[in-house]
């Protein structure tokens, strides 16, 4: 059972451990008046919880969501432009830093699965956060996009190459160059970065159902698979990616750990089905 959840600086981040899913943590952005616009304080609070999640052996899946009308509208672009005009370049330096990106999520290389549960808007930096999650559950009314070009800035916290990778050159260019906002069904069917589109009141139950099925599996196998996905994205060729995956600590742990036991898997009565309403 997870213990010692770090204290955050305000109620801008809510953290919960579902009682019936002991290996899952839910992180909720709670700046509803600003549609969960990202601030340094909010980013740092999410980062504290995510770092705890990474290092807590009993936690295997994280769900990130936003309260109110939005997942997150990203960084305050007005503040960004003011920063640039003042010559301080604080935001520019933040983007260039080797940190974890927008919301401590958009550039994070977690060894564990992260699920985005999206109600309402996920635009700008909020969209960058979503694209770095492993699974995305969205309400039928969710909206996605990069309006940066309409504000004179660019997508620079990891989301641009991820959009190209998942959607392809031309579709990525369409969103990046026009600043167009798209709906959830188009995001799923045309741009291919959503796993499930469900009614608004089913977003969190569906995300929790995904988490339930994932945590019924061997955590070592899942984390090795996650490492394999990262290797496939980062390595230059298929053979290099396969080699980096096999050589990883997560894969070694999978082969040498007790969770590989067939008897253990049978004893835990792993569910084999996942039902998603659409």
C-alpha positions in Angstrom: 0.0 0.0 0.0 1.4 3.4 -1.0 2.3 5.7 1.9 3.9 9.1 2.3 2.2 10.9 -0.6 4.1 14.3 -0.7 2.3 17.4 0.4 1.6 19.9 -2.4 1.7 23.6 -1.9 -2.0 24.3 -2.5 -5.3 22.7 -3.5 -4.4 23.3 -7.2 -3.5 19.6 -7.3 -5.7 16.9 -5.8 -4.3 13.4 -5.2 -6.3 10.3 -4.5 -5.7 6.5 -4.2 -8.8 4.6 -5.3 -9.6 2.2 -2.5 -10.5 -0.7 -4.8 -7.4 -0.1 -7.0 -4.4 -0.1 -4.6 -1.8 0.2 -7.4 -3.3 3.3 -9.0 -2.9 7.0 -8.2 -5.2 9.8 -9.6 -3.8 13.3 -10.0 -6.3 16.1 -10.7 -5.4 19.6 -11.8 -7.8 21.9 -9.9 -7.4 25.5 -11.1 -10.9 25.5 -12.5 -11.2 29.3 -12.7 -8.4 29.4 -15.2 -9.3 26.1 -17.0 -6.2 24.5 -15.3 -3.8 26.9 -17.0 -0.3 25.9 -16.0 1.8 27.9 -13.5 5.2 27.1 -12.0 3.5 26.2 -8.8 1.1 23.8 -10.4 3.9 22.3 -12.5 6.1 21.8 -9.4 3.2 20.2 -7.4 2.5 17.7 -10.2 6.2 17.0 -10.4 6.4 16.1 -6.7 3.5 13.7 -7.0 4.8 12.2 -10.3 8.3 11.7 -8.8 6.7 10.0 -5.9 4.7 7.7 -8.3 7.9 6.9 -10.2 9.7 5.8 -7.0 6.9 4.1 -5.1 7.0 0.3 -5.9 3.4 -0.3 -5.0 2.1 2.2 -7.5 1.9 0.9 -11.1 -0.4 3.3 -13.0 -1.1 7.1 -12.8 -4.2 8.8 -14.1 -3.9 12.6 -14.8 -7.1 14.6 -15.3 -8.4 18.1 -14.9 -11.3 19.4 -12.8 -14.0 21.7 -14.3 -14.3 22.6 -18.0 -10.9 21.6 -19.1 -8.1 19.1 -18.8 -5.6 22.1 -19.2 -5.3 25.0 -21.6 -1.6 24.9 -21.1 0.7 27.8 -20.2 -0.6 31.3 -19.9 0.3 32.6 -23.4 -0.3 36.2 -22.4 2.4 35.8 -19.7 4.6 34.1 -22.2 4.5 37.0 -24.6 5.0 39.5 -21.8 8.0 37.6 -20.7 9.5 37.6 -24.2 8.9 41.3 -24.6 10.5 42.1 -21.3 13.7 40.3 -22.3 13.6 38.0 -19.3 13.1 34.9 -21.5 12.1 32.9 -18.4 9.7 30.7 -20.3 12.2 30.2 -23.2 14.8 29.0 -20.7 12.2 26.7 -19.1 11.5 25.1 -22.5 15.2 24.6 -23.2 15.8 23.0 -19.8 16.2 19.2 -19.6 13.3 19.1 -17.1 10.0 17.2 -17.4 8.2 19.8 -19.5 4.7 21.3 -19.3 3.0 20.2 -16.1 6.0 18.0 -15.4 4.4 15.6 -17.9 5.1 16.6 -21.5 8.7 15.6 -21.6 8.7 13.0 -18.8 10.0 9.5 -19.6 8.2 7.5 -17.1 8.8 3.7 -16.8 5.2 3.3 -15.7 1.9 3.8 -17.6 0.2 7.2 -17.5 -3.4 7.6 -18.5 -4.9 10.9 -19.5 -8.6 11.4 -18.6 -9.8 14.4 -20.7 -12.9 16.4 -20.2 -13.2 19.7 -22.1 -10.2 21.5 -23.5 -6.7 20.1 -23.8 -4.9 22.7 -25.9 -1.4 24.2 -26.1 0.7 22.8 -23.3 -2.3 20.7 -22.1 -2.3 18.9 -25.5 1.5 18.4 -25.1 0.8 16.7 -21.8 -1.9 14.4 -23.3 0.4 13.3 -26.2 3.0 12.1 -23.7 0.5 9.9 -21.9 0.3 6.2 -22.8 -3.5 5.9 -23.0 -6.0 8.7 -23.6 -9.7 8.6 -22.7 -11.7 11.6 -23.8 -15.2 12.8 -23.4 -17.2 13.2 -26.6 -17.1 17.0 -26.0 -13.3 17.2 -25.5 -11.3 19.6 -27.7 -7.6 19.4 -28.8 -5.2 21.6 -30.6 -2.2 23.8 -30.8 -3.2 27.5 -31.1 0.3 28.7 -30.6 0.9 29.8 -34.2 -2.1 32.2 -33.8 -0.3 33.8 -30.8 3.1 34.1 -32.4 4.8 31.2 -30.5 5.5 27.6 -31.2 5.0 24.1 -29.7 8.3 23.5 -27.9 7.8 21.2 -24.9 7.9 17.8 -26.6 4.4 17.8 -28.2 5.5 18.6 -31.8 7.5 15.5 -32.6 5.0 13.3 -30.8 2.2 14.7 -32.9 4.2 14.1 -36.1 5.0 10.5 -34.9 1.4 9.6 -34.2 -0.4 11.5 -36.9 2.2 11.9 -39.7 3.7 15.0 -41.3 0.8 16.4 -43.2 -1.8 16.0 -40.4 0.6 17.4 -37.9 1.3 20.4 -40.2 -2.4 21.0 -40.5 -2.8 21.5 -36.7 0.5 23.3 -36.2 0.2 25.7 -39.1 -3.5 26.6 -38.7 -4.0 26.5 -35.0 -7.3 24.6 -35.6 -9.1 23.0 -32.7 -10.4 19.5 -33.3 -13.0 17.4 -31.5 -12.6 14.0 -29.8 -13.9 11.8 -32.6 -11.7 13.5 -35.2 -8.7 13.2 -32.8 -9.4 9.4 -32.5 -10.3 8.6 -36.1 -8.1 10.9 -38.1 -5.2 11.9 -35.9 -5.2 8.6 -33.9 -4.1 9.7 -30.5 -7.2 8.7 -28.5 -8.0 5.2 -27.2 -11.6 5.8 -26.3 -14.3 8.5 -26.7 -17.0 8.2 -24.1 -19.8 10.3 -22.5 -18.4 12.9 -20.1 -19.6 11.0 -17.0 -17.8 7.9 -18.2 -14.3 9.4 -18.7 -13.0 8.6 -15.2 -14.8 5.2 -14.9 -13.2 4.2 -18.3 -9.8 5.4 -17.3 -10.1 3.4 -14.0 -11.2 0.4 -16.0 -8.1 0.6 -18.1 -6.0 0.9 -15.0 -7.7 -2.1 -13.4 -6.9 -4.3 -16.3 -3.3 -3.0 -16.5 -2.7 -3.5 -12.8 -4.0 -7.1 -13.0 -1.0 -7.9 -15.2 2.6 -8.3 -14.1 4.0 -4.8 -13.3 7.4 -6.0 -14.5 6.1 -7.0 -17.9 4.1 -3.8 -18.3 7.1 -1.6 -17.3 9.4 -3.6 -19.7 6.8 -3.0 -22.4 6.7 0.7 -21.6 10.5 0.8 -21.9 10.3 -0.9 -25.2 7.9 1.7 -26.5 10.3 4.5 -25.4 13.2 2.7 -27.1 11.2 2.4 -30.3 10.6 6.2 -30.2 14.1 7.2 -29.3 16.4 4.7 -31.2 17.3 5.2 -34.8 16.4 1.8 -36.1 14.3 -1.3 -35.3 17.3 -3.4 -34.3 18.8 -0.7 -32.1 15.4 -0.2 -30.4 14.9 -4.0 -29.8 18.4 -4.2 -28.4 18.0 -1.3 -26.0 14.7 -2.8 -24.9 16.2 -6.2 -24.1 19.2 -4.6 -22.3 17.0 -2.4 -20.1 16.8 -2.8 -16.4 13.0 -3.2 -16.6 13.3 -6.2 -19.0 16.0 -7.8 -16.8 13.7 -7.4 -13.8 10.8 -8.9 -15.7 12.9 -12.1 -16.6 14.4 -12.5 -13.1 11.5 -11.4 -10.9 8.7 -13.5 -9.4 6.0 -11.9 -11.5 7.0 -13.9 -14.5 5.6 -17.0 -12.8 2.7 -18.5 -14.7 1.4 -19.9 -11.4 1.4 -16.4 -9.9 -0.6 -15.0 -12.8 -3.2 -17.8 -12.6 -3.5 -17.4 -8.8 -4.2 -13.6 -9.3 -7.1 -14.4 -11.7 -6.1 -11.8 -14.2 -9.2 -10.4 -16.2 -8.8 -10.8 -19.9 -11.5 -8.4 -21.2 -11.9 -4.7 -21.3 -15.3 -3.2 -22.2 -15.5 0.4 -23.4 -18.8 2.1 -24.0 -18.7 4.3 -27.1 
